[in-house]
């Protein structure tokens, strides 16, 4: 086993290994001499592949039902507890860090607004997004400014509209 994040296939392999270990223990206990109780019901055929698949499904369902997912950094890193072990999964989701501030060290994947545009850090950086070699990628460019109206100036008065229906009243 490694400490790297494992796949569902790896989890199923762990479940199968646990099942084999349990079977080995039961067989070892059955060979031991001792007082014999009344005979139990007949066992199921271990070669029955459908029964085996059902057992695996149940074992995986129990394992997944007990799984928990947490994140201490807003979703950048997920900590998945599965079968008593914690697995760390790094995500590629941009994290909204608001307006860029000069006194903050941003991590790769952080998204900030600066100068009306949205920038995403391509690596850890503390540089301003619009500077040369800043390690930021422009994600959303600022739009053009609209035409300014003159203060106090109004457009022409429009035509009078039709009278609406009377409301239900309260």
C-alpha positions in Angstrom: 0.0 0.0 0.0 1.1 3.5 -0.7 0.1 6.9 0.8 -1.0 8.1 -2.6 -4.7 8.7 -3.2 -6.4 5.5 -4.2 -9.1 4.7 -6.7 -12.3 2.9 -6.3 -10.6 -0.1 -7.8 -8.0 0.0 -5.0 -10.8 0.3 -2.4 -12.5 -2.8 -3.8 -9.1 -4.6 -3.7 -8.8 -3.7 0.0 -12.3 -5.0 0.6 -11.5 -8.3 -1.2 -8.3 -8.7 0.8 -10.2 -8.2 4.1 -12.8 -10.7 3.0 -10.0 -13.3 2.2 -8.4 -12.7 5.5 -11.7 -13.2 7.3 -12.3 -16.5 5.4 -8.8 -17.7 6.3 -9.5 -17.0 10.0 -12.9 -18.8 10.0 -11.3 -21.8 8.3 -8.5 -21.9 10.8 -11.0 -21.7 13.7 -13.1 -24.5 12.1 -10.1 -26.9 12.1 -9.4 -26.4 15.8 -10.6 -29.2 18.1 -13.1 -28.4 20.7 -16.6 -28.8 21.8 -18.9 -29.1 18.8 -22.2 -27.3 18.9 -25.3 -28.2 16.8 -24.7 -28.1 13.1 -25.5 -24.8 11.4 -27.2 -24.1 8.1 -25.5 -25.2 5.0 -23.1 -22.6 3.6 -23.3 -20.9 0.3 -21.1 -21.9 -2.6 -18.1 -19.6 -2.7 -17.7 -20.2 -6.5 -21.1 -18.5 -7.1 -19.9 -15.4 -8.9 -23.2 -13.6 -8.6 -23.2 -14.1 -4.8 -19.6 -12.9 -4.7 -20.5 -9.7 -6.7 -23.3 -9.1 -4.3 -20.9 -9.4 -1.3 -18.5 -7.0 -3.0 -21.3 -4.5 -3.6 -22.4 -4.7 0.0 -18.8 -4.3 1.3 -18.1 -1.3 -0.9 -21.5 0.3 0.0 -20.6 0.0 3.7 -17.2 1.5 3.1 -18.5 4.4 1.0 -21.4 5.1 3.4 -18.9 5.8 6.2 -16.7 8.0 4.0 -16.4 11.7 4.9 -15.0 14.6 2.8 -13.7 17.8 4.4 -11.7 20.8 3.1 -9.8 23.3 5.3 -8.8 25.6 2.4 -12.1 26.4 0.6 -12.1 23.4 -1.7 -8.5 23.5 -3.1 -7.7 20.3 -1.2 -10.2 17.6 -0.3 -9.5 15.2 2.6 -11.4 12.0 2.1 -11.7 9.6 5.1 -12.3 6.1 3.7 -11.8 2.9 5.7 -10.0 4.7 8.5 -7.4 6.3 6.2 -7.3 9.9 5.1 -6.6 10.5 1.4 -5.7 14.0 0.1 -7.1 15.1 -3.3 -5.9 18.3 -4.9 -8.5 20.0 -7.1 -8.1 22.3 -10.1 -11.0 24.5 -9.2 -10.2 28.3 -9.1 -10.7 29.7 -5.6 -12.3 33.2 -5.6 -10.1 35.4 -3.4 -11.9 38.7 -4.1 -10.1 41.9 -5.0 -6.3 41.6 -5.4 -4.3 42.9 -2.4 -0.6 43.7 -2.5 0.2 42.1 0.8 -1.1 38.6 0.1 0.7 35.6 -1.2 -1.6 33.9 -3.7 -1.5 30.2 -4.5 -1.7 28.6 -7.9 -5.4 28.5 -8.8 -6.4 31.6 -6.8 -8.7 33.9 -8.8 -8.7 37.7 -8.1 -10.3 40.8 -9.7 -7.9 43.6 -10.6 -8.5 46.6 -12.9 -12.0 45.3 -13.7 -10.7 42.0 -15.0 -10.5 38.5 -13.5 -7.0 36.9 -13.2 -6.1 33.3 -12.2 -2.7 32.6 -10.6 -0.6 30.1 -12.7 1.8 29.5 -9.8 2.3 30.8 -6.2 2.8 34.5 -6.5 2.7 37.9 -4.7 3.0 40.1 -7.8 0.4 42.3 -9.3 -1.7 40.6 -12.0 -1.2 43.1 -14.8 2.6 43.4 -14.3 5.2 41.7 -16.6 6.1 38.1 -15.5 3.4 38.2 -12.9 2.4 34.5 -13.1 -1.2 35.5 -13.6 -3.5 34.5 -16.6 -6.2 36.9 -17.7 -9.4 34.9 -17.4 -12.1 37.6 -18.0 -11.2 40.9 -19.7 -12.8 44.1 -18.5 -15.5 45.4 -20.8 -15.5 48.8 -22.5 -16.9 51.7 -20.6 -20.4 53.0 -21.7 -21.0 56.5 -23.0 -21.3 59.0 -20.3 -24.4 61.2 -20.2 -24.1 64.9 -19.4 -25.2 65.8 -15.9 -28.7 67.2 -15.8 -29.4 66.3 -19.4 -32.6 64.2 -20.0 -33.8 62.5 -23.1 -37.1 63.3 -24.7 -40.3 62.3 -22.9 -41.8 59.2 -24.4 -45.4 58.6 -25.5 -48.0 58.0 -22.8 -48.6 54.3 -22.3 -52.0 52.5 -22.2 -53.8 52.3 -18.9 -53.3 48.9 -17.1 -55.9 46.7 -15.6 -57.1 47.4 -12.1 -55.4 45.4 -9.4 -57.2 43.0 -7.0 -56.7 45.4 -4.1 -55.7 44.5 -0.6 
